[in-house]
Amino acid sequence: MAGNSIRSRVIIRFTLLGAVLNGAILPCWGQQDEMEIIERVTVLLDQLKSPEVVRRDQAQAEILTLGPVALDQIELDDNSTTDFRERVAAIRKQLEKEAVTSVSQASRVTVVGEMTVDEALAAITKQTGNQVGVADTAAGQKKITLNLKNKMFWEALGALMEQSGLGVDKYGGGVGRLNLAPLTAPAVGPEKKISVPFDDARIFRLEVARVDSSVNLQEPNLDYTTVTLRVRWEPRLRPISVDMPMADVTIRDEFDDVVGVTDPKSVIYGMIQPELPELEFALPLKRVDRQVEELKSIQATIDAVLPGRVETFRFRNLKDQKVGRQVQKAGATVTYGGIQKNEDVYTVTLSLGFEEENNALESHQGWVFQNPVYLENEQGEREEAIGLETLQQDNSKVTIRYLFIEDPGNRTLVYQTPAAIVKMPVKIELKKIPLP
């Protein structure tokens, strides 16, 4: 169990999944900006302990201006005064609220003038934290002219792709990054341009990927039409789940007649794959009459569950930690469950729960097993967990036992997880969908 090959595989797994959480949720701050914020927060936290109330008030107000990124540096110690604890709690509450709000809001872009595709993408990345690039050197150097003023990310990227002849490369981006590639020329005459119906809805873009109709010659009542929708999201985040309840779907044809779905009580569950920047929904409809050439509109609601800002939970010097100790940040509570030795390995048990039941911990949601967890010694050296075992999982709490090679007693256990889960219904509308 403790062999090198097993250990290597597990460490690679945790490193990759940690990148999903840390790279895909937060904006990509410049290194210099981040260091400046860290240094400034350290100074201001010291000022929060000043004997002068005015100086404490000034420090508290300035920390709030730094935004949610300051949260990483704000932790309490056991010797903190009551005033310091109350001020830190107030600061965290305000910044956590801002962090949750920012998750569900579309990033905004302003890019004006003539530039290369590479230059435009660099500007979009800097303004939004969305890592977007193009691997094709010639495509990256192509000149385009943009007039984007305070546009949503997908609207801005759509304008860039239209001018440059690029599209999203489904397999080329990697974790937390979107890659563009030259589009393959469609097999149609130059006089015919295919227009793909789409809708930009906050952090999402939805497109009609394909439409199929099927005729069952032996069971005519099983005839159907299927509309496949492609859902993409800003690469700075990674949804936990994206579902589409059929009860909220309304479809009308070109004659304004309602087209029914085959099962209005069903819910289509989208399975998020960390390495892919999109997922697809296949909407099963009752077969549309061949006389109908297009659907006038599809109106629907997607129910997205998004991870909020990643918080770091630390349990220092584990052998001295009380079993059952709880640490709460934002809406998440992490509970320490103790150390056990099991033959050649040590196990550390942790529980994760949320204040509100939000279905983020349902058994089919695997994101919680991707949360980074590791031991850290005084020199800052890390030992990754070599495996895990689920002890309990329901809609509001999950308990996991993590396996380590070294004795964790004298080390700090570090656990990272989204501390606030954002449930977000998003209304969409797609128009003029051509039928086969």
N, C-alpha and C positions, 0 to 999 in steps of 0.2 A: 504493500500500500504506500510505503514511503519511498518507493523507488524513484530514480531520477526521471524516467520517462513520464511517469504519472504526474510527478511534481511539475515538470515542464509544461505539460498540457494544461494543467489547471491554472498555473500562473499566467500563461498566455491568455486563457479564457477571461480571467479577472481583469487583466490589463485592458483587453479590448472592450469589455463591458463597462469598465470604469470610464473609458473614453466616450462611450455613448452618453453616459449621464453628464459628465463634466463638459464635454465638447459640444453637446447638442442642445443644451438648455440655456447656457449663459451666453451673452454677447462676448465677442472676442476682443477683450480690452488689450490695448497696446502694453507691452512689457513695462515701458517707462511709466505710463500712467498708473499701472497697477502698483508698482513699487512706491510711487509718490503717495498713493492713497494709503498703502500699508503704513508708511512712515508717519503720515499725518494723523491717521487714526490712533496710532500708538501714543503720539504726543497729546492728542485730545482726551484719550482715556485717562492719562495721568492728570490732565487738567480737571477732569470730572471729580477728582479726589481733592481738589483745592479747598482750603479752609474758607475761601471767599465764594459766597453764593453767586455773585455776578460772574466770576470766571467759570463756575460750573455751568451756569445758564448759557454762557457764550459757547462753551465746548459742546454742550448738548445740541444747540442750534446748528453749529457748523457740521457736526457729524451727520445730521439729517440731510444737509445739502450734498453730501458725497454720494448718496443713493445706496441702493441695495448691495453694491459691491463691498461696502464697508462692513457688512454683516460678518464676513469671514474673520475679521479681527476682533469682534466683540464677544468676549467670553467672561464669565464670572469666575472668581476663585472663592475658596471657602472663607477667606478673611475679609471679604468685601463688606463695607458698611451698608447700613440700611438705605441711606440716601443714594449711594452708588448703585445698589441693586435696583432701586425703583427707577432711577434715571435710565439705566441700561435696559430695563424691561420696557419702558416707554419708547426708547429709541428703536429697539428690536421690533416692537409691535408696529410702529409706523413704517419702518423700512420693509418689513415682511409684507405688509399690505401693498406697498408700492411694487414689490417683486411679483406678487400674485397678479396684480393688475397688468403688469407689463407682459406677462406670459401670453395672455389672450388677445393682446392688441397687435395689429399689423405693424410691422416695421415700415418706416417711411423713408423715401428716397428723393433726393434732389440732385439731378445731374443734367447740366445744360452745356451744349456746345459740340464741336467735332472732336473726336478722339478715337483711339483704337478700342477694340472689344476688350482687350486686356485692361486698359486704363479704366474703362467704364465698369468692368467687374470689380476692379480694385476699389473704386469709389463706392460701389454698392456694398461690398464686404465691410469697408470701414464704417459706413453709416449705419448698417443694420446688424453687424455681427454674424451675418449669414455667409459662410464660406462657399464661394462660387468661383469656379475657374473653367478654363477650356484647355484641353490637352493638345489640340491641333495648333501648331505654331502659326501656320498661315492664317487660320481662322482668327487667332488671337490678335494678329496684327492688322486685320481688316479695319478700315476707317468707317465709322458710323457717325451720325449726327442725332443727338438726343435732346429733347426739350421736356425733361421730367421735373416737375416741381411738386414736392410733397406728395408723391404717388406711393400707393401701397407697394410692398416689395414685389408681389407677383405681377402687378400691373407694369411696374418698371422693367422687370425681367422679361415679361412678355413682349414689350416694345423692343427691347434689345434683341431678343431672339428673332423677331419678325424681320428686323432690318439686316441682321447678320446671317440669316439662314441657318441658325443653330436650334437645337432642341435638347431636352434633358436626356442625358445618357443614363439609363436606368441602372447599369452595372458599373459605371466608371467612377463614381464619386467617392465611395467609401463612407465610413462612419462620420456623421456630422458635416458632410461636405457634398455639394451638388456640382456635378460636372456637366458641361455642355459639349455637344459634338455636332458636326455638320449633318443636316438632315439628308436622308436618302431621297433622291428625286422620285416623286410619285409616278406610277405608270399611267399617266393620263396626258392628254394633249396639252400644249402650252396655253391654249385658250381657256382651259378649265382649271380653276383653282379650288382645292378642297378647303372648305371652311369648317374648322372643328368647333362645335359649340362648347363654350366654357363659361365658368363663373368664378370670379375672384371674391372669396368670402373671408374677410379678415386674414388669418394666417394661412388659409387654405386656398388652393386652386383646384376646381373640379372640371374635368373634361369628359366628353363622350368619347370613349375609346372605340366602340363598335356597336353595331345593331344586327341582331340575327333573328330570323323567323323560321319556325319549324312546323312542318305539317306531318302529323301522324296519320298515315293512310288507314291504319286499322283501328285507331282510337281517336277519332276527330276531336273529342272533348279534351284531349291532351295537347292540342295545338297551342303554341305559345310564341310570343315575341320577347326577346331579351335585349335590354339596353345595358351595356357595360360602362360603368363610370370609373374614371381614374381619379384618385384623390392624392394630391401632393400637399406638403406642408413646408413652412420655412425650415431650412436645415439647421437653424440654431436650436431647435427643439426636437424632441422625439415623442410623439403621443404615446400614451399607455394603451389607449384603445380608441377606435373610431367606429361607431355603430350607426346603422340607419334603420329606424323603425318604419315598417311599411304603412302603419296607420297614419303617418305624417306625410305620405307621398300622394301627390295629386298630379295626374297626367291628363292633358287635353290634346286632342288631335287638331288638325287644321280647320275642321268644321266646328270646333269648340265643344265637341262631345267628349265626355269623360272616358278614359281608358283605364280599366281596372287592373290592379295587380292580382296575381294568382292567390296570394294568401295575405290579406291585410292585417292579420294578427301577428305575423312573423316579424322578426328582427334579423337583419343581416349584420353579422359580426365581422368586423375587419381585423385580420391578424397582422399585427405590426412585426415586421422583420427588421432588426436593427441595421442590417447592411443595405437595405433598400430604402429609397426616398419616397416611396409611394405604395398604395394598395389599390385594389379594384373591387367594386361592388357590381354584381350582376343582378339587375332588377328584372324579375320574372313577371311579365305581363300576360294578360289574355291576348291571344293572337290578334293583331290589328289587321283589319280588312285591307286587301291589296289595293283598293281604290284610294286609300289614304296614303299620300306621298310623304307626309312629314308629321311629326308631333309638334304641336304649337308650343308646348312648354312642359317641363317637368319641374314641379316644385316639391321640395323635400326638406327635411331637417336631419343633419348629422349630429349625433351626440358624441362629443369628443371628451375624453378624460386626459388631461395634460399634467405632466409633472411640473410642480413649481420649482423654485430655486433649490439647488442642492445645498444641504446643510451638513456640517461635519460634527459628529458626536465623538467625544474622547472620554475614555475611562482609563485614568492614569493609575499605574502601579497596581495591576489587577488583583494581586493577592490581598491587597488592603481594601478592595472595594466590597461593599456590603451587597450580598445577593438580594436582588429585588430593587436595587437603586434605579431610579427613573430620571432621565434627562429629557426635557421637553423643549422643542424649538418649533416656532410657528404652530402648525396643527399636528405635528408628529411627536410621539413619545417612544423613546427607545429604553427598554428595560434590560438590565444586566442580570443574567441567570446563572452565573458561576462558571467555575473551571472544573473539568474532570479529566483524569488520565485514563486512557483506554488503550491498553497494550503499548504500542510504540508511538501513539499520537496523543495529543492533548486536544480537548474540545472546549470551546467557549460558546455559551448559549446566549442569544439575544432575542428579544421580542420587539416587533415594530407595530405600533397601532396609531390610528388617527382619531382625532376628536369627532369627526363626522364620518358616517358610513357613506362611502362614495363608490363602492364596487371596484376600487382600484386593487384590492387584495383578493378578488375572486380567484378561484382555483385555476381558471384558464389564463390568468394574467401572470406572465413569467418575469416581468420587469424587476420585481423585488429581489429575485435571485441574481440579478445583475449588479446590485449595489456593491460598490467596492468595500472590502473589509480587510484590514491587515494589522499586524503588530508593529510597533515602532519602539526602538531602544533610545537611550539617551543621546546617541550620536545621530539619530534621525534615520538609521538604517531600517529597512522595511522587510518584513516577512509576510508574504501573501498566504492566505488560507489555501490549503491544498484540496479542499472539498467542502461539502456541506450536506446537511441532512435536515429535512423539514419535519418538525415535531407537531406543528399545528398550523392550520390555515383556514380562515373564514373571511367574511366580508369586512371585518374591522380589525383583525389582528393576525399576524403571522409570527411563529416562533421557529427559529432556525439554529441548529448546532453547527458551528464552524470548526474545521479540523486544522490543526497546526502541528508542525514537526517539533519545534522548540517549546520549552516550558514558558508559557506566557506570563507567569506570575509577576516578574519584575518589569514588565513592559506596559506600554500604553496601547490599548485597543482603539483603533480608529475605524469608525463606521460612517459611510456617507450615503445619504438618501434624500430624495425630494421630500421636503418637510411640509409642503402644502400641495394638495391635489386639487386641481381646478377642473370642475365639470362645466362644459361649455356647449350649449346647443347653438348650432349655426344654421341659419336658414339659407337655402340655395335655390337658384332658379336657372334652368338651362332652356334655351329657346331654339326653335327651328331645327329639330333633329331629323335629318333625312332618314327615310325608311327604305329597306331593300325591296 
